[in-house]
Amino acid sequence: MSLVSALYRRTGSDAPGDAAAAESGTAFTRRWNAAMVALPAAVILVLGYTHRWISDDGLIFTRTVRQILAGHGPVYNVGERAEASTSTVWQWLLVLVGWLTGADIGKIAVYLGLLCTAAGYAIALDATRRLYRPYAPGRLMLPLGVLLLIALPPVWDFATSGLETGLSTLWIAGCWWLLVHTLDDRRNRITYPLAVLAGLGPMVRPDLAIASVGFLVVLAIARRPRWLAALGHLGAAAAIPVAYEIFRAGYYGVLLPLPAIAKEASGSDWRRGGHYAQDFVTPYVLWLPVLALVALVVAVVVLRVRADGLRTTARGDAPRTAVFVMPVVVATVMSLYVVRVGGDFMHARMLIPALFVAVLPVLLVPSGRLAIPVAAAVTVWAVVCGVSLRVPYDGFSSDGIIADERAFYIDAMGIAHPISAADYMAHYPRFPEAVRIARTQYTHVLVYAWYDGFYVTPLRPGDPAPYATAWLNLGMSGAAVPLDGRSVDILGLAYPLAAHQELTGRGRPGHEKELDIAWLFAAYAPENTVLPPGIDPLRVAQAKYALTCGDENRGALRELQDSVQQPMTWSRFWKNLTGSWDRTQFRFPNNPADAMEQVCGVRTLPDGYLDKMFKVSPDDAAKTGQAPISAPTTNR
């Protein structure tokens, strides 16, 4: 007797029925069970639509997509190969739909994400219904785990947002549906499609590799293939990810997306991660419905074990038991990973996929003596949560680490549904004026935030960009700057130089590496340029020397720049590929003097080198055109 049958039999059934009975039942039962698949998907579709928006991080995707559609390749800025997207599949799916429709990429990201979310719920619910079918002939299915999901406000928010959360939901649901169907697939027609789809997990989002392993392990348990078939499954799963990893290493010169390097995704910060998990669980009293679900499963399993014995219960249908247990194990590991790396700065976002995986086996459960009161209790919680339970802060948490992103941007812009880059450029505080001034009053300059204003300095000769910008709000900056311009990311999500600086302290995830502004002048300003007030010419000179010193074997920063800026040839591809491991591990100090010592082996600049840079007074700056743009910055 399997774990699935144990759950069912102790909720009110006597024994498994035959296939005909399982397929039939009363007309009312069939309509009810179909409704239990369709209605929750419709609810999340409506809730997601009423909370539709695109985040600033969602706008990061749109610039790369627009670059691809313009023929510039998968880059954030022309002339610099940087992989700013953490979801390769989502990026290229947006490219495909954008190419087919010609519509605004931001709006495509919003509505396509919503459709992926709703479709994911429908597919997952149908799979769970089918999981119980052999043991629940003619029985009503009750919503349980799905209530836990659709009652949570952050689930509504991230049904859109322009990010890959909707695609993650659809990918998880598709793998779950295929896995459940393998239980009755006698001809092995589903095993290879499942292997291919499961293998795409790291390309949907890197941390979904954990779920990929779980699905593939249960596939092996369910089918028990011979070694040759097992190798075939493994090859099918690995083919696309391995091919793309080779491309990534050769094209970008590193083994990870740039945000993973910038965020030091292999690091750990358990304290901050625990706070992130608490920020998700506590406001919604999430432990209460989870405890109810756990109590239901434990109760029915204990009762079944007492009746039939542990061995009979566990081995009666081992493949179906593995399918039932795997999501809980995978979700636990996924959650622990999120906590280990320190969570995220967006409230609940990183834990939603793990919660979705965890409740897959109990999205719906067969009605019965134990299931009905538990479902009723969870329904009461869901109503209270959906109506009244919210995070205890408006915008940012008290420590400034976590944010209710949608609430923050809606409040900042004063519009209910920001769904395009145009909405941000028109409504974000002080940003429209800064964009207008940069576009109309300056050419071939670097525009950057400094204290309470925007300053400008010339771009180096030979740089083809009409102008470059450096703002913390990378998505908005990328939307405002033309595709042939430069949107410089001092936090490193889309700028290799910033991503590879050393992490000196933990803070807000994704915002911990803020590149010293001296590096921007060293990288983009010409020699003998007039520096604005407050910029130390010594630091700029030290940074410039660190960027250019030595040959390619000695000058690691020079080689890093070459790996992303030199024209892509077969020779460059091979050099990037073979050096990708060391380049991925490379870090340098943010302090230019320390970087010069580490990279160049010297602490003192060569004689005369500093004279190439000048410092001017505020009065002189005003005379030479280096005064700040009038619109002050409000960067986050």
RODOPA-798888 format. One line per field, with one value per residue (C-alpha): x, y, z; residue in one letter. Coordinates in steps of 0.5 Angstrom, whole numbers. Layout:
BEGIN
x <- (X, ...)
y <- (Y, ...)
z <- (Z, ...)
residu <- (A, ...)
END
This chain:
BEGIN
x <- (0, 3, 4, -1, -6, -5, -7, -13, -16, -16, -19, -25, -25, -25, -20, -17, -23, -22, -20, -27, -29, -23, -25, -32, -36, -42, -43, -43, -36, -33, -35, -33, -26, -25, -27, -22, -17, -20, -22, -16, -12, -18, -17, -9, -10, -15, -11, -5, -8, -11, -4, 0, 6, 14, 19, 26, 29, 24, 26, 33, 31, 28, 34, 38, 32, 31, 39, 38, 32, 36, 42, 47, 47, 45, 49, 47, 51, 54, 61, 61, 59, 55, 50, 45, 39, 39, 34, 36, 30, 26, 30, 30, 22, 21, 26, 21, 15, 17, 20, 13, 9, 13, 10, 13, 17, 16, 8, 10, 14, 8, 2, 7, 9, 1, -1, 5, 3, -4, -2, 3, -3, -8, -3, 0, -7, -9, -3, -4, -12, -9, -4, -10, -14, -13, -15, -20, -25, -32, -29, -29, -23, -22, -17, -12, -5, -7, -11, -5, -2, -7, -8, -2, -1, 6, 4, -1, 5, 10, 5, 7, 13, 17, 21, 22, 17, 11, 16, 19, 12, 10, 17, 15, 8, 10, 16, 10, 5, 10, 13, 6, 4, 10, 7, 2, 7, 8, 12, 16, 14, 14, 21, 25, 21, 21, 29, 29, 25, 28, 35, 32, 31, 38, 37, 30, 33, 40, 37, 32, 38, 36, 29, 32, 36, 29, 25, 31, 32, 25, 24, 30, 26, 19, 22, 28, 32, 37, 44, 44, 37, 39, 45, 40, 36, 42, 44, 38, 37, 44, 45, 42, 45, 52, 52, 49, 55, 60, 57, 57, 64, 66, 62, 62, 68, 65, 61, 56, 51, 54, 48, 51, 58, 55, 51, 56, 51, 56, 57, 53, 49, 45, 43, 40, 37, 33, 31, 28, 24, 21, 19, 15, 12, 10, 6, 1, 2, 4, 6, -1, -4, 3, 2, -5, -2, 3, -2, -6, -1, 2, -4, -6, 1, 1, -6, -4, 2, -1, -6, -1, 6, 11, 14, 8, 6, 12, 14, 6, 7, 15, 15, 8, 11, 17, 13, 9, 15, 20, 17, 17, 25, 26, 23, 26, 33, 31, 29, 35, 39, 35, 36, 44, 45, 42, 35, 33, 31, 24, 19, 18, 20, 25, 21, 15, 18, 20, 13, 10, 14, 12, 5, 5, 2, -3, -6, -12, -14, -19, -25, -26, -27, -20, -19, -26, -24, -17, -19, -25, -19, -15, -20, -22, -14, -14, -20, -17, -10, -13, -17, -13, -6, 0, 7, 8, 12, 10, 16, 22, 23, 25, 32, 32, 34, 27, 22, 15, 17, 11, 8, 14, 14, 7, 7, 13, 10, 3, 0, -3, 0, 7, 7, 12, 19, 15, 11, 18, 21, 15, 13, 19, 21, 26, 28, 24, 27, 34, 33, 30, 37, 41, 38, 37, 43, 49, 53, 58, 59, 58, 52, 53, 50, 54, 51, 45, 45, 47, 54, 57, 64, 66, 67, 74, 75, 73, 67, 62, 56, 52, 52, 53, 49, 51, 45, 43, 36, 39, 32, 30, 37, 37, 30, 32, 39, 39, 41, 48, 49, 52, 48, 53, 51, 56, 53, 55, 49, 51, 58, 63, 68, 63, 61, 68, 70, 71, 65, 67, 61, 54, 48, 42, 42, 44, 46, 53, 58, 58, 64, 68, 66, 74, 73, 68, 73, 78, 74, 70, 73, 79, 86, 87, 80, 77, 74, 68, 69, 70, 73, 80, 85, 90, 84, 82, 90, 91, 84, 86, 93, 90, 86, 92, 98, 102, 101, 95, 98, 100, 94, 88, 84, 86, 85, 78, 76, 79, 75, 68, 70, 75, 71, 69, 73, 74, 81, 78, 72, 77, 81, 75, 73, 79, 80, 73, 74, 80, 76, 70, 74, 77, 76, 80, 79, 75, 80, 84, 90, 89, 87, 94, 98, 94, 94, 100, 105, 106, 104, 106, 104, 110, 113, 108, 102, 98, 99, 94, 89, 86, 82, 78, 74, 67, 67, 72, 67, 62, 66, 68, 61, 62, 56, 51, 45, 39, 35, 37, 38, 33, 37, 35)
y <- (0, 7, 13, 16, 11, 11, 19, 17, 11, 14, 20, 16, 11, 3, 1, 2, 2, -1, 4, 4, 7, 12, 15, 15, 17, 21, 27, 32, 29, 30, 37, 38, 36, 39, 46, 44, 45, 51, 55, 56, 58, 63, 66, 67, 70, 75, 76, 77, 81, 86, 87, 87, 91, 91, 91, 95, 88, 86, 92, 89, 83, 88, 92, 85, 83, 89, 89, 82, 84, 90, 85, 87, 80, 78, 84, 89, 95, 94, 93, 89, 82, 82, 76, 81, 76, 70, 66, 64, 61, 67, 72, 68, 67, 74, 75, 70, 73, 80, 78, 75, 80, 87, 89, 93, 88, 90, 89, 82, 80, 82, 79, 73, 72, 72, 67, 62, 63, 61, 55, 53, 52, 49, 44, 42, 42, 37, 33, 32, 30, 25, 22, 20, 18, 10, 11, 16, 13, 17, 22, 29, 33, 38, 44, 44, 46, 51, 55, 56, 59, 63, 67, 70, 77, 76, 70, 75, 81, 76, 73, 78, 83, 82, 77, 69, 67, 65, 61, 58, 56, 53, 49, 46, 44, 41, 37, 35, 33, 29, 26, 24, 21, 17, 12, 10, 10, 3, 5, 10, 15, 21, 19, 23, 29, 29, 29, 34, 39, 37, 39, 46, 48, 51, 55, 57, 60, 57, 55, 51, 46, 43, 41, 38, 33, 31, 30, 26, 22, 20, 19, 13, 11, 10, 7, 3, 4, -1, 3, 5, 8, 11, 14, 16, 20, 24, 26, 28, 32, 35, 36, 43, 46, 43, 46, 53, 53, 52, 58, 62, 61, 62, 68, 72, 69, 66, 60, 64, 69, 76, 77, 71, 73, 80, 77, 72, 66, 61, 65, 64, 69, 64, 70, 75, 69, 67, 74, 73, 67, 70, 76, 71, 67, 71, 77, 71, 66, 62, 56, 55, 52, 49, 45, 43, 40, 37, 34, 31, 27, 25, 23, 19, 15, 13, 10, 7, 4, 1, -2, -5, -4, 0, -4, -6, 2, 4, -1, -3, 2, 5, 9, 13, 14, 17, 22, 24, 25, 28, 35, 36, 34, 38, 44, 44, 44, 50, 53, 52, 54, 61, 62, 60, 65, 71, 71, 77, 84, 83, 80, 73, 72, 67, 63, 62, 57, 53, 53, 51, 45, 43, 43, 40, 33, 36, 42, 38, 32, 27, 28, 24, 24, 28, 32, 36, 39, 41, 44, 48, 50, 52, 56, 60, 62, 63, 68, 72, 72, 74, 80, 83, 80, 84, 86, 90, 96, 100, 99, 98, 93, 97, 95, 97, 90, 87, 91, 90, 92, 93, 97, 101, 103, 104, 109, 112, 113, 114, 110, 103, 99, 101, 96, 99, 103, 109, 109, 109, 114, 119, 118, 116, 122, 126, 121, 124, 131, 127, 123, 129, 133, 128, 126, 134, 138, 133, 129, 124, 124, 120, 122, 120, 121, 124, 126, 130, 131, 129, 131, 130, 129, 127, 120, 118, 119, 113, 111, 110, 111, 118, 118, 113, 113, 111, 110, 105, 103, 99, 97, 105, 107, 101, 103, 111, 110, 108, 101, 104, 108, 105, 104, 103, 99, 100, 94, 89, 86, 88, 91, 86, 90, 92, 84, 82, 87, 84, 83, 87, 86, 84, 88, 89, 83, 85, 92, 90, 91, 99, 100, 106, 112, 113, 106, 110, 116, 111, 106, 112, 119, 121, 123, 130, 131, 136, 132, 135, 137, 132, 127, 125, 125, 120, 115, 116, 115, 109, 106, 107, 104, 98, 97, 98, 95, 89, 84, 79, 74, 80, 85, 81, 87, 88, 81, 81, 88, 84, 78, 82, 88, 85, 83, 76, 71, 64, 65, 70, 65, 59, 64, 66, 58, 56, 62, 62, 58, 63, 69, 67, 66, 73, 78, 85, 90, 96, 101, 103, 103, 96, 94, 97, 93, 86, 87, 91, 89, 96, 101, 108, 111, 112, 119, 123, 119, 123, 129, 126, 128, 134, 137, 143, 148, 148, 155, 152, 146, 151, 155, 149, 146, 141, 143, 138, 137, 141, 134, 131, 123, 119, 112, 106)
z <- (0, -2, 2, -3, -2, 5, 5, 1, 5, 11, 9, 7, 2, 2, -3, -10, -15, -22, -28, -31, -24, -23, -30, -29, -23, -23, -27, -21, -19, -26, -26, -19, -20, -27, -23, -18, -23, -27, -21, -17, -24, -26, -19, -19, -26, -24, -18, -22, -27, -21, -18, -25, -25, -28, -23, -24, -24, -29, -34, -34, -38, -43, -45, -46, -50, -54, -56, -59, -63, -65, -68, -62, -59, -52, -48, -44, -47, -54, -54, -48, -47, -40, -38, -34, -34, -29, -33, -40, -42, -40, -44, -50, -49, -49, -55, -59, -57, -58, -65, -67, -64, -64, -58, -52, -49, -42, -43, -46, -40, -35, -39, -41, -34, -32, -37, -35, -28, -29, -34, -29, -23, -28, -30, -23, -20, -26, -24, -17, -19, -23, -18, -13, -19, -18, -11, -11, -16, -16, -10, -10, -9, -4, -5, 0, -2, -7, -2, 2, -5, -7, -1, 0, -3, -5, -10, -13, -14, -17, -22, -26, -24, -31, -28, -29, -23, -27, -32, -26, -24, -31, -31, -24, -26, -33, -29, -24, -29, -33, -27, -25, -32, -32, -27, -32, -38, -40, -46, -44, -48, -43, -40, -45, -45, -38, -37, -43, -39, -32, -35, -36, -29, -28, -35, -32, -26, -23, -16, -19, -21, -14, -17, -23, -19, -15, -21, -25, -18, -18, -25, -24, -18, -22, -28, -26, -33, -35, -35, -42, -41, -35, -39, -44, -39, -36, -43, -45, -39, -39, -47, -47, -41, -42, -49, -46, -41, -46, -50, -44, -42, -49, -50, -43, -40, -34, -32, -28, -30, -28, -22, -19, -19, -16, -11, -9, -9, -7, 0, 6, 11, 15, 20, 14, 11, 17, 18, 10, 12, 18, 14, 9, 15, 20, 17, 14, 20, 15, 20, 21, 15, 14, 21, 19, 12, 16, 21, 16, 12, 19, 22, 16, 15, 22, 22, 16, 18, 25, 20, 15, 18, 16, 10, 7, 7, 4, -1, -3, -9, -8, -15, -13, -6, -8, -13, -6, -2, -7, -7, 0, 0, -6, -3, 4, 0, -4, 2, 6, 0, 0, 7, 7, 1, 6, 2, -3, -2, -5, 0, -1, -8, -7, -3, -7, -12, -6, -3, -9, -10, -3, -4, -10, -7, -3, -8, -8, -4, -4, 1, 7, 15, 16, 10, 10, 17, 15, 8, 12, 17, 11, 8, 14, 14, 7, 7, 13, 10, 3, 6, 12, 13, 10, 12, 17, 13, 8, 2, 6, 13, 19, 17, 10, 8, 5, 1, -1, -8, -12, -6, -6, -14, -14, -8, -11, -18, -16, -21, -20, -25, -28, -33, -38, -38, -40, -34, -30, -34, -34, -26, -22, -18, -21, -26, -32, -31, -31, -37, -41, -39, -41, -48, -50, -47, -47, -52, -51, -44, -38, -33, -26, -19, -14, -7, -9, -16, -23, -26, -33, -35, -42, -45, -47, -55, -59, -55, -60, -55, -55, -48, -41, -35, -28, -24, -18, -21, -27, -30, -31, -33, -38, -41, -41, -45, -52, -54, -57, -51, -44, -38, -33, -27, -21, -17, -22, -24, -31, -31, -30, -27, -21, -21, -20, -14, -7, -2, 4, 8, 8, 7, 2, -3, -10, -7, -3, -8, -10, -14, -12, -17, -19, -23, -27, -29, -30, -35, -39, -38, -42, -40, -38, -37, -32, -26, -22, -15, -9, -14, -12, -18, -14, -14, -21, -23, -19, -22, -29, -28, -25, -31, -36, -32, -35, -40, -40, -35, -30, -31, -29, -29, -36, -38, -35, -39, -46, -45, -45, -50, -55, -62, -61, -65, -65, -61, -56, -55, -54, -49, -45, -45, -42, -37, -35, -28, -26, -29, -25, -18, -19, -15, -14, -8, -9, -6, -12, -8, -6, -13, -16, -11, -12, -19, -21, -16, -14, -9, -12, -19, -24, -24, -28, -28, -23, -28, -33, -28, -25, -19, -20, -15, -15, -19, -24, -25, -26, -31, -35, -36, -30, -26, -23, -27, -23, -22, -15, -15, -11, -12, -8)
residu <- (M, S, L, V, S, A, L, Y, R, R, T, G, S, D, A, P, G, D, A, A, A, A, E, S, G, T, A, F, T, R, R, W, N, A, A, M, V, A, L, P, A, A, V, I, L, V, L, G, Y, T, H, R, W, I, S, D, D, G, L, I, F, T, R, T, V, R, Q, I, L, A, G, H, G, P, V, Y, N, V, G, E, R, A, E, A, S, T, S, T, V, W, Q, W, L, L, V, L, V, G, W, L, T, G, A, D, I, G, K, I, A, V, Y, L, G, L, L, C, T, A, A, G, Y, A, I, A, L, D, A, T, R, R, L, Y, R, P, Y, A, P, G, R, L, M, L, P, L, G, V, L, L, L, I, A, L, P, P, V, W, D, F, A, T, S, G, L, E, T, G, L, S, T, L, W, I, A, G, C, W, W, L, L, V, H, T, L, D, D, R, R, N, R, I, T, Y, P, L, A, V, L, A, G, L, G, P, M, V, R, P, D, L, A, I, A, S, V, G, F, L, V, V, L, A, I, A, R, R, P, R, W, L, A, A, L, G, H, L, G, A, A, A, A, I, P, V, A, Y, E, I, F, R, A, G, Y, Y, G, V, L, L, P, L, P, A, I, A, K, E, A, S, G, S, D, W, R, R, G, G, H, Y, A, Q, D, F, V, T, P, Y, V, L, W, L, P, V, L, A, L, V, A, L, V, V, A, V, V, V, L, R, V, R, A, D, G, L, R, T, T, A, R, G, D, A, P, R, T, A, V, F, V, M, P, V, V, V, A, T, V, M, S, L, Y, V, V, R, V, G, G, D, F, M, H, A, R, M, L, I, P, A, L, F, V, A, V, L, P, V, L, L, V, P, S, G, R, L, A, I, P, V, A, A, A, V, T, V, W, A, V, V, C, G, V, S, L, R, V, P, Y, D, G, F, S, S, D, G, I, I, A, D, E, R, A, F, Y, I, D, A, M, G, I, A, H, P, I, S, A, A, D, Y, M, A, H, Y, P, R, F, P, E, A, V, R, I, A, R, T, Q, Y, T, H, V, L, V, Y, A, W, Y, D, G, F, Y, V, T, P, L, R, P, G, D, P, A, P, Y, A, T, A, W, L, N, L, G, M, S, G, A, A, V, P, L, D, G, R, S, V, D, I, L, G, L, A, Y, P, L, A, A, H, Q, E, L, T, G, R, G, R, P, G, H, E, K, E, L, D, I, A, W, L, F, A, A, Y, A, P, E, N, T, V, L, P, P, G, I, D, P, L, R, V, A, Q, A, K, Y, A, L, T, C, G, D, E, N, R, G, A, L, R, E, L, Q, D, S, V, Q, Q, P, M, T, W, S, R, F, W, K, N, L, T, G, S, W, D, R, T, Q, F, R, F, P, N, N, P, A, D, A, M, E, Q, V, C, G, V, R, T, L, P, D, G, Y, L, D, K, M, F, K, V, S, P, D, D, A, A, K, T, G, Q, A, P, I, S, A, P, T, T, N, R)
END
